[in-house]
Amino acid sequence: RLVDTNPGSATMMLGCFNPSESVDFLERSANICGAGNISAANKLANQLGHLPLALSMAGSYMQRCDVDCSEYLARYIDSGSSSALLGHQAVVASSLKMSLDAIKKENPTAWETLHLLGWLGPDQINKTLVRSLFRAKEAQAKSDAESEAQEKALFANFEARCATTKFLLGSLALSSLSLALLRRRLFSRIPASVGIVTALFL
């Protein structure tokens, strides 16, 4: 975050951890244990440049998604980072992207809310706004789900009617064919003389 230039405000600069502090921070924030995970924590701390913000997001991710440090390190390496950013910005951006992807997978509504908040300046964001926006997105998602359910129900009803109509038409065609066969059998059993007499009177 940019340092506030207001002369009346007090600011505190937080620099990078040293390697020992980084590993200790990860161990405490993500409950890391075991030689393999501690070794992964050392590698991850180097990957994240010992930045407190990036390390904090990594620890929160591991706790929330219930993954160990070795698995997080593998995911982080696979995710890569934006080539448009350099140095510390790239490290924080790649770590943040992993957290946002996890939020999107777990709760799409929360992800969409964060996406909308990204258009606002930090001074315009407060708890009331976040809660109102989240509720509005939830209501919209519920409405969309109900509309989709209604569309599926209408389509299912239409398919059922089509199937019924097809069955009735098939039954009618079968009945017509049966009647034609019955008439043919009846006429085939009438003697020829009866047929002639009938023809004379008609």
C-alpha positions as a printed Julia matrix, in Angstrom:
202×3 Matrix{Float64}:
   0.0     0.0     0.0
   1.21    3.5    -0.78
   2.56    5.45    2.16
   0.21    8.21    3.28
   1.92   11.55    2.73
  -0.26   13.38    5.27
   2.19   15.03    7.71
  -0.19   14.42   10.62
  -0.37   10.66   10.16
   2.04    8.09   11.5
   3.34    5.43    9.1
   5.29    2.28    9.66
   7.36    0.64    6.96
   7.48   -3.14    7.01
  10.41   -4.62    5.17
  11.09   -8.18    4.08
  11.65  -10.98    6.57
  14.96  -12.74    6.75
  14.91  -16.46    5.75
  14.55  -17.66    9.33
  11.68  -15.27   10.05
   9.9   -16.27    6.84
   9.97  -19.97    7.65
   8.93  -19.32   11.24
   6.03  -17.16   10.02
   4.84  -19.89    7.63
   5.15  -22.55   10.33
   2.96  -20.53   12.69
   0.42  -19.27   10.17
  -0.13  -22.62    8.41
   0.73  -25.08   11.18
   3.57  -26.53    9.11
   5.3   -29.58   10.51
   7.43  -32.39    9.18
  10.85  -32.26    7.54
   9.41  -32.34    4.01
   7.06  -29.42    4.6
   9.69  -27.37    6.43
  12.02  -27.85    3.47
   9.16  -26.77    1.19
   8.6   -23.72    3.42
  12.22  -22.66    2.88
  11.83  -22.97   -0.87
   8.48  -21.17   -0.81
   9.87  -18.31    1.27
  12.6   -17.83   -1.34
  10.02  -17.97   -4.14
   7.94  -15.29   -2.38
  10.92  -13.06   -1.78
  10.35  -13.17    2.01
   7.54  -10.61    1.57
   5.2   -10.57    4.62
   2.06   -9.95    2.52
   2.8   -12.79    0.1
   3.72  -15.13    2.96
   0.53  -14.2     4.81
  -1.64  -14.97    1.76
   0.18  -18.27    1.3
  -0.43  -19.25    4.93
  -4.11  -18.3     4.71
  -4.48  -20.3     1.51
  -2.95  -23.41    3.07
  -5.24  -23.13    6.09
  -8.39  -22.43    4.09
  -7.83  -25.03    1.36
  -6.35  -27.61    3.76
  -3.18  -28.22    1.77
   0.33  -28.7     3.1
   3.29  -26.53    2.2
   4.68  -28.99   -0.34
   1.44  -29.02   -2.28
   1.12  -25.23   -2.13
   4.67  -24.86   -3.41
   3.87  -27.16   -6.36
   0.7   -25.18   -7.15
   2.56  -21.89   -6.91
   5.28  -23.03   -9.3
   2.67  -24.34  -11.74
   0.68  -21.08  -11.61
   3.64  -18.87  -12.64
   3.46  -15.08  -12.44
   2.56  -12.17  -14.71
   5.35  -11.1   -17.01
   3.91   -7.59  -17.04
   4.91   -7.08  -13.4
   8.39   -7.1   -11.95
  10.0    -7.79   -8.6
   7.87   -7.68   -5.47
   4.74   -6.77   -7.4
   4.96   -9.99   -9.42
   5.41  -12.07   -6.26
   2.4   -10.53   -4.53
   0.28  -10.68   -7.71
   0.96  -14.4    -8.26
   0.26  -15.23   -4.63
  -2.91  -13.17   -4.69
  -4.06  -14.83   -7.91
  -3.88  -18.24   -6.28
  -6.07  -17.01   -3.42
  -8.57  -15.42   -5.8
  -8.77  -18.6    -7.87
  -9.52  -20.58   -4.7
 -12.26  -18.07   -3.73
 -13.75  -18.26   -7.23
 -13.92  -22.05   -7.02
 -15.37  -22.12   -3.5
 -17.76  -19.16   -3.71
 -18.34  -17.58   -7.16
 -20.57  -14.89   -5.62
 -17.79  -13.72   -3.31
 -15.38  -13.66   -6.24
 -17.76  -11.55   -8.33
 -18.19   -9.18   -5.38
 -14.41   -8.74   -5.1
 -14.23   -8.19   -8.86
 -16.76   -5.35   -8.61
 -14.99   -3.83   -5.6
 -11.82   -3.73   -7.68
 -13.31   -0.79   -9.62
 -13.46    1.33   -6.47
 -10.74    3.16   -4.61
  -9.83    1.76   -1.17
 -11.26    4.8     0.62
 -14.71    4.08   -0.86
 -14.91    0.51    0.43
 -16.46   -0.2     3.83
 -18.25   -3.1     5.51
 -21.71   -1.75    4.7
 -20.9    -1.55    1.01
 -19.34   -5.02    0.94
 -22.32   -6.6     2.72
 -24.87   -4.8     0.55
 -23.05   -5.74   -2.64
 -22.67   -9.36   -1.54
 -26.38   -9.61   -0.68
 -27.31   -8.1    -4.03
 -25.09  -10.62   -5.85
 -26.58  -13.48   -3.82
 -30.12  -12.31   -4.68
 -29.17  -12.08   -8.35
 -27.64  -15.56   -8.29
 -30.78  -16.94   -6.63
 -33.0   -15.25   -9.22
 -30.86  -16.59  -12.06
 -31.02  -20.1   -10.59
 -34.82  -19.91  -10.28
 -35.13  -18.68  -13.87
 -32.91  -21.5   -15.07
 -34.96  -24.04  -13.1
 -38.18  -22.69  -14.65
 -36.7   -22.91  -18.14
 -35.63  -26.51  -17.5
 -39.1   -27.36  -16.18
 -40.78  -25.83  -19.26
 -38.42  -27.69  -21.58
 -39.06  -30.98  -19.74
 -42.83  -30.38  -19.99
 -42.48  -29.66  -23.71
 -40.5   -32.86  -24.24
 -43.13  -34.83  -22.31
 -45.91  -33.41  -24.5
 -43.94  -34.19  -27.65
 -43.46  -37.76  -26.45
 -47.18  -38.09  -25.69
 -48.15  -36.7   -29.1
 -45.72  -39.05  -30.82
 -47.19  -41.98  -28.91
 -50.75  -41.04  -29.84
 -49.86  -40.61  -33.52
 -48.13  -43.98  -33.48
 -51.14  -45.59  -31.84
 -53.48  -44.0   -34.41
 -51.34  -45.23  -37.3
 -51.25  -48.73  -35.79
 -55.04  -48.67  -35.35
 -55.55  -47.61  -38.95
 -53.27  -50.39  -40.17
 -55.07  -52.96  -38.02
 -58.45  -51.82  -39.36
 -57.24  -52.09  -42.95
 -55.95  -55.62  -42.35
 -59.22  -56.6   -40.7
 -61.26  -55.33  -43.66
 -59.0   -57.2   -46.07
 -59.48  -60.46  -44.14
 -63.25  -60.01  -43.99
 -63.58  -59.36  -47.71
 -61.3   -62.29  -48.51
 -63.7   -64.65  -46.69
 -66.87  -63.5   -48.57
 -67.81  -65.95  -51.38
 -67.54  -64.66  -54.92
 -71.29  -65.18  -55.58
 -72.22  -63.06  -52.63
 -69.88  -60.43  -53.92
 -71.56  -60.48  -57.35
 -75.06  -60.26  -55.88
 -73.96  -57.45  -53.67
 -72.48  -55.65  -56.61
 -75.75  -56.02  -58.6
 -77.85  -54.52  -55.87
 -75.41  -51.68  -55.3
